[in-house]
């Protein structure tokens, strides 16, 4: 049988076999005698019955990526190929991922700062040894343990917040100064105080063990000095009278500590709040100067003018109180008031005295002048010494 060839007037390129009458089962069926050419090789409708053209690549072609007519290289109606679209999509994806990463980093940093993940910091010891510092833990259970240790053991109220007694897990006793919120000593002042104290190591200055920042709490952890303050021993009730030798010893210790701040620290340090309640005593009545919360670094070797006067009334140098001009002599004046307390046993300010004698400096000035002129100390020495001051 001859091969089936489409009629020139066929309306479609596709070819369907001619209908054949049904044949009895098992009878011969109509089949082409020779293989028909592939559909893609058929000439277009209306074309001459010439030799079949080579097949055009189809979507299923194995060389799709190499064909210049493949859909991936076909221009879109906007003139950008699929390859360009993919490249733009990749660039946009990288930008979005980068922005998301930056946002996540900032959020994590903010949460870390708020929760105080860097809860503790250890102060370096003078010799680089770690045995003079205690590592503050950042674990939640350790923080809870520390709070339970500190809060019930209030030692007193300082100018910038309460002071507690604590016992670390190794049995070491510490004093914890909690800074008041809104006291004016913010992060800048706190960082300055820590920076100053971390560089100060002297036997007559209270040592800083470490510091803690937890949420809105700022804590300074000091070595605990067990024998209370000079103010307590001089003016507290039911305290034994300090003998003259002990008073001279205390004065000498404070002078050494103050001289170290003024002469041996680089840069030198002005304490700004020398007073009897900032002088701590150990069991041997060795004195240590405490509370560097008001201490300031002074880059100018001569003077430092402050915008507000800070200190304790009764200990302030007149020129500092009136003009805010702070010098090392301001500390010396305050130390002189402490010496008057040791000599007389009087408070720096005593409201129980007549108005003209409330200030220790005002009361003692004529007595000191007379003692310098003729050697008569008169009423100046503490009467509790019973003339045992030579």
DRENZA-533623 format. One record per residue (C-alpha): residue in three letters; y, x, z. Coordinates in steps of 0.001 Angstrom, whole numbers, plus 524288, in hexadecimal, padded with zeros to 5 digits. Layout:
// DRENZA-533623
AlaYXZ/...
This chain:
// DRENZA-533623
Unk800008000080000/Unk80D8A804E67FCA2/Unk8171C808DA80784/Unk820AF7FEA780BDF/Unk82EA1801D3807CA/Unk83A427F9B980C4E/Unk8418D7F1CC8027B/Unk84F1C7F7137FECA/Unk854F37EA4D80329/Unk84ED37EAB1810A0/Unk859467E74981AB9/Unk854867F0ED824D8/Unk8504B7FEF782593/Unk8448C7FBA782DE6/Unk837F37F83F826F7/Unk82E1E7EE0382B0F/Unk820D17EC4C824D3/Unk81F5F7E11081B3F/Unk818B07D533820CE/Unk80A8E7D42181CD2/Unk801D07C88D81D1E/Unk7F8877C82982847/Unk7EB837CE128258E/Unk7DE977CABC82B3C/Unk7DAB67D1F58373E/Unk7D5017DED5833F5/Unk7DAE97DEC282645/Unk7E33B7E96A82080/Unk7F15D7EA41824E0/Unk7FD0A7EE9D81D2A/Unk8005D7FCBF82040/Unk80851806B5818D6/Unk8006380FE9810A4/Unk8090D81B598144C/Unk811C781DD082025/Unk81ED68171A81F7D/Unk82ACF81F9F820F7/Unk8318A81F4082E47/Unk83BE9815018301F/Unk8464981F5483198/Unk842C3824C882460/Unk844BF8180681D3C/Unk85098817A281454/Unk85BF980F448189B/Unk85CCA8015981413/Unk8619E8004D80647/Unk85F5C80EAC8037F/Unk85750813C27F834/Unk848FF8160D7FA9D/Unk84ABC824A97FB0A/Unk843D582EC480314/Unk844A782BE781196/Unk84F5A83368818F0/Unk84BF583BF9824A9/Unk84BC38349483177/Unk85849834758398C/Unk856F08388B847A8/Unk854FD82D2B850A8/Unk8578182BE485F2B/Unk8495782F0086176/Unk84A7A83B92859A7/Unk845AC847C4860C4/Unk8517784F9785C5B/Unk85B5D846148622D/Unk862EA850C986919/Unk86402858B985CA0/Unk867F884DDF8537B/Unk8763984DA284FE0/Unk8753783EEE84ECB/Unk86F4183CC385C12/Unk8760B832A8864CC/Unk87A0C83D2386EB3/Unk882E684378864A1/Unk887A28372F85E23/Unk896228352486095/Unk89A3A8297E8689E/Unk8A4E98206B864A2/Unk8AE3A8280786D75/Unk8AAAE835028679E/Unk8A34583AA387392/Unk8950583D7D87229/Unk88A9F83A7B87C3C/Unk88A2C848D587FF1/Unk8989D8489C8835C/Unk896B783C6088B6E/Unk88BCB842C889317/Unk8943784ED189595/Unk89F778467989A9C/Unk8962F83EE38A358/Unk890F084B918A924/Unk89EA6850B78ABEE/Unk8A29D843F58B277/Unk89625844258BA8A/Unk898CC851F78BF5B/Unk8A6C284E4D8C30E/Unk8A244842418CA80/Unk897B9849D78D1B5/Unk8A1A4854608D545/Unk8AB5584A7B8DA92/Unk8A0BF843C58E280/Unk89CA5850ED8E816/Unk8AA9D854218EC1E/Unk8AC3D846D98F2B4/Unk89F688485E8FA15/Unk8A365856038FE98/Unk8B06D8512E903DC/Unk8A9FE845B090AC4/Unk89FE084E6F91136/Unk8AA688580991565/Unk8B27784D1891B62/Unk8A6BD847B2922B6/Unk8A3358554A92773/Unk8B0E2857B592CA9/Unk8B17584A5D93311/Unk8A47084BA5939D8/Unk8A7168599193DF8/Unk89B2385FEB93819/Unk8A11186D1F93B79/Unk8A0BD868A394998/Unk8A0E6875BA95022/Unk8A61B8833C94E20/Unk8A2D588F7A95594/Unk8AD308991F9596D/Unk8AA1E8A75B9566A/Unk8A8878B01E96220/Unk8B0D48BC6896373/Unk8A57F8C5609602E/Unk89F7A8BCC5955C9/Unk8946A8B8F095EEA/Unk88FFA8AAE495F45/Unk88CD88AAA796DB2/Unk89ADC8A7789715E/Unk89B5E89B76968BF/Unk893A388EF9968A9/Unk88FF98887B95BCC/Unk8945987A5B95BAB/Unk88A3A8719395556/Unk88D3B8674594B2B/Unk8816A85EBC94DFD/Unk88413850BA95236/Unk87B26851EA95E13/Unk8821585E5396275/Unk88F5D857E19610D/Unk88AC584C639692C/Unk88586855AA97386/Unk8925985D29973D8/Unk89A60850CC97561/Unk891BE84C3198096/Unk893688596198727/Unk8A229859F7985E3/Unk8A79084C54987D5/Unk8A304849FE995F9/Unk8A84F8572199ABF/Unk8B7058562A999BC/Unk8BD9E8624999F3A/Unk8CBA585E2399D01/Unk8D5EB8599199384/Unk8DD2F863D998BD0/Unk8E98E862E0983F2/Unk8E21985FDF97773/Unk8D638858DD97CBC/Unk8CB6A8586F986DA/Unk8C2DC863FE98A80/Unk8B46D8620A98D78/Unk8A9BF86A6B99305/Unk89D7C86BED98AE6/Unk89090872FA98BBD/Unk88ABF8780997F1A/Unk87C3B8779697C77/Unk87AA2885CE9808F/Unk880BE882D298DCE/Unk88DF18889698AA7/Unk899588815F990E3/Unk8A50B87E6E98856/Unk8B2108777198934/Unk8B4BE86E0697E17/Unk8C2C186AC597A93/Unk8C3C385E1D972E4/Unk8D07C85D3096B69/Unk8D79E8504896C14/Unk8D8CE8485595FB7/Unk8E6F68478195BBE/Unk8EB1B851C296597/Unk8F2228595995B04/Unk8E7798639495A4A/Unk8E18B8600594D48/Unk8D88D867789444A/Unk8E2BB871E394181/Unk8E5618747A94FDE/Unk8D6F8873D895316/Unk8D39287DA194873/Unk8DE918868C94D0E/Unk8D9BE8861295B00/Unk8CBDC8894495713/Unk8D0838945894E5F/Unk8D86689A2995980/Unk8CE3D8990596425/Unk8C33B89E1895B9D/Unk8CA468AB2C95ABE/Unk8CD858AC3E96936/Unk8C3A18B30097204/Unk8C7FD8B7DC97F4F/Unk8C2428B72298CE5/Unk8CE578B005991E5/Unk8CED88A602986F1/Unk8C58B89A7298636/Unk8BBC589C6097B13/Unk8B991892309709F/Unk8AB2E88F4896E4F/Unk8ACBD8867B96287/Unk8B2FF87A3095D6F/Unk8AE6786D1695876/Unk8B3D58636894EB3/Unk8ACA48567394EE4/Unk8B2D884AC494819/Unk8C0318498694EBA/Unk8BC7B8521695A53/Unk8C0EC8602995BB0/Unk8BAFE868209667B/Unk8BD1D875F196B4B/Unk8B1FC87BE297305/Unk8B563886A797CB0/Unk8AE0788EB798675/Unk8AE1E8877799356/Unk8B5E388E2899E22/Unk8B033888BC9AAC8/Unk8BA8788A589B562/Unk8C4CE880B59B0BD/Unk8D323883EF9AE1B/Unk8DD8188B8D9B550/Unk8E54687F009B6AD/Unk8D9E5878AC9BDB8/Unk8D870884019C755/Unk8E6FE884E59CA28/Unk8EA5E876889CAE7/Unk8DD8F86F479CC8F/Unk8D9FE868AB9D93E/Unk8CF8186E509E205/Unk8CF6987B289DAB7/Unk8CEF2887F89E250/Unk8DB9588F8D9E22E/Unk8DB8689A949D85E/Unk8DE5A8A75D9DF52/Unk8E8868B0CC9DA4F/Unk8DEB88BA599D474/Unk8D8688AF879CC81/Unk8E59A8AADA9C7B5/Unk8E94A8B8819C32D/Unk8DC218B9A49BC5F/Unk8DE4B8ACD59B52D/Unk8EC018B0D99B113/Unk8E6D88BDC89ABD1/Unk8DC2C8B7089A3DD/Unk8E5D18AD9699DBF/Unk8EF1A8B8BC99A80/Unk8E41D8C00799379/Unk8E0468B40198BA8/Unk8EE418B0FC987EB/Unk8F0DC8BF1998412/Unk8E4E98BEB497B38/Unk8EA458B2B097436/Unk8F7A88B8C797281/Unk8F4368C6D796F70/Unk8E6218C85496ADC/Unk8E3D98BC7396232/Unk8E7628BDDE953E4/Unk8EF7B8B63495137/Unk8F45D8B4C495F13/Unk8F2FB8A7B5965E8/Unk8FC7F89FC396E02/Unk8F521896D997745/Unk9005888D3197998/Unk8FA1C8865898538/Unk8F7A28903299008/Unk8F6198888B99CB9/Unk8ED7D888769A8CA/Unk8E4AC87DA49A396/Unk8E1BE885FD9978F/Unk8DCDD8914099FEC/Unk8CE62890099A302/Unk8C74C8975B9ADC8/Unk8B93F89BD29AE8F/Unk8B18E89D2B9BB24/Unk8B7528AAC09BD56/Unk8C51C8A5799BB32/Unk8C6658ACF19AE8D/Unk8D07B8A5559A6C4/Unk8CF798A14A9988C/Unk8DA7889B5D9909B/Unk8D64E88ECB989D6/Unk8DB3C8844A98093/Unk8DFAE88A2E973DB/Unk8E27887CBE96E44/Unk8F0E887FEC96E46/Unk8EF8288E0196A21/Unk8F5DE8915995D40/Unk8F4F689CE195441/Unk902098A390952B7/Unk903DF8AB139463B/Unk911D08AE8394A0E/Unk911498B96595419/Unk91DAC8B4CD95AE4/Unk91F6D8A61C95B6F/Unk919998997C956F1/Unk9216E88CDC95631/Unk9198088066957E1/Unk91D088728D95412/Unk918B186D0296125/Unk917A8872C896EAF/Unk909E3872F29741F/Unk905DA8773198191/Unk9066B8727D98FA0/Unk912CF86EF1996B2/Unk9158E878829A1A4/Unk91005883FC999FC/Unk918C48838398DED/Unk9225888E8498B8F/Unk93041888F398B2A/Unk9335E88E5097D9F/Unk926BA888B597830/Unk9290887B6597E56/Unk936FF87AA697958/Unk935E88807F96BBC/Unk9277F880FC96838/Unk9288B88FAF96653/Unk91B698953096A59/Unk919648A38896DAD/Unk90F8D8AB5F97571/Unk9195D8AAD39808C/Unk9169D89C379813A/Unk908C789F5F985C0/Unk90E288A97998F3E/Unk9172189F3F99546/Unk90B9F895F1996F3/Unk903A28A0DE99D15/Unk90EF08A33D9A67C/Unk90DED8950E9AAE9/Unk8FF54897229AD5E/Unk902AF8A3249B594/Unk90C1789AD79BD8B/Unk90121891149BFD3/Unk8F85289C0A9C4AD/Unk902E98A1569CDA6/Unk90851894AB9D31B/Unk8FD0488B1F9D205/Unk906798811D9CC26/Unk9043B879209BFD8/Unk90C7887BEC9B3E2/Unk9125C86E609B560/Unk9114A867169C249/Unk916F3859489C241/Unk915138587C9D104/Unk92004862689D2F6/Unk92E9885F579D282/Unk933FA85E0C9C4CD/Unk93A6086B7C9C4E4/Unk92D98871BA9C94C/Unk923EC86A819C077/Unk9235C875E59B703/Unk91CA7881D59BCA5/Unk9255988AC79B495/Unk931BD884699B9B9/Unk92CFC884D09C7C2/Unk92817892F09C744/Unk93352899219BFAC/Unk93CB089B729CB41/Unk9316789FD89D3E1/Unk92CDA8A9CD9C9CF/Unk93ABE8AED19C7DE/Unk93C5E8B0B89D684/Unk92F368B79E9D794/Unk933378C0E69CCBB/Unk940438C3949D31D/Unk93C708C60B9E13E/Unk92D928C5959E172/Unk92D298B9169E974/Unk922DE8B0279E36C/Unk9264D8A5679ECF7/Unk91F97898849E9A9/Unk91A5E89D519DCAC/Unk90C248A0AA9E046/Unk901EF895F79E1F4/Unk90208892999F082/Unk8F337890D99F006/Unk8F21589F989EE4B/Unk8F7868A1599FBFF/Unk8FEC58ADBA9F835/Unk8F2448B3F19F2F0/Unk8F8138B7AB9E5DF/Unk8F9BE8C6499E6C8/
